[in-house]
Amino acid sequence: MGLNADFYAFRNLGITCFDGTIYRFGESPYEKYQLYNCLDTLWVDKNGDFSFFERGTATTKEDLQQYVTDNDIKFCISFGPILVKDGVAQTTNTYPIGQTNENYSRAGIGQVDARHYLYMMVGNEGPMTCTTNEFAVYMQQKGVIQGYNMDGGQTGEIVMNGAAYNYIDFGNERAVSDIIYFATALEESE
């Protein structure tokens, strides 16, 4: 199963870490966002466990790399906001991206337990849309202990067995810059 991760391909915000190395940590070209750490960051360690940096937490690239090294971080996702932290649904009244207070399509990932995850999407039509705060409550009700909002709308897509599983907003899909892919190392059984 594959699904979108943080941004569609046309944004350059947030922190980028892959395979334990910080690649993007600097000022944003978008004046209204000012700094690299204007977004909450989801960190995933070697065991697949989630942790967060709230926006504004990071100080220098060196300190951030030390955090990555000390915690054996494999990669991060920059979009947000944090939806559920330590089992508690978070409230977000303002956030630089994502139409947090409007009813909109949502996509998020949550950790339920060790190597047990939930990817959740809320559609774009009728009563199926929600605010970010409502989405946080939905994820918490599903047992998520660490939950994170990802890009929805025209990039929020789940692909299973080679086919799209959900409707894309406005019938027009955006190119994505990265994905999260779940696979197994177990052989198929007969």
HELIX and SHEET records of a PDB file:
HELIX    1   1 GLU A   31  TYR A   33  5                                   3    
HELIX    2   2 LYS A   61  ASP A   70  1                                  10    
HELIX    3   3 GLY A  126  MET A  128  5                                   3    
HELIX    4   4 THR A  132  GLN A  141  1                                  10    
HELIX    5   5 ASP A  169  GLY A  171  5                                   3    
SHEET    1   A 4 ALA A 163  ALA A 164  0                                        
SHEET    2   A 4 ILE A 158  MET A 160 -1                                        
SHEET    3   A 4 GLY A   2  ASN A   4 -1                                        
SHEET    4   A 4 ILE A 179  TYR A 181 -1                                        
SHEET    1   B 2 THR A  16  PHE A  18  0                                        
SHEET    2   B 2 THR A  21  ARG A  24 -1                                        
SHEET    1   C 3 PHE A  50  PHE A  53  0                                        
SHEET    2   C 3 THR A  41  ASP A  45 -1                                        
SHEET    3   C 3 ILE A  73  SER A  78 -1                                        
SHEET    1   D 5 VAL A  88  ALA A  89  0                                        
SHEET    2   D 5 ILE A  82  LYS A  85 -1                                        
SHEET    3   D 5 GLN A 146  MET A 150 -1                                        
SHEET    4   D 5 ARG A 106  ASP A 113 -1                                        
SHEET    5   D 5 HIS A 116  VAL A 122 -1                                        
END                                                                             
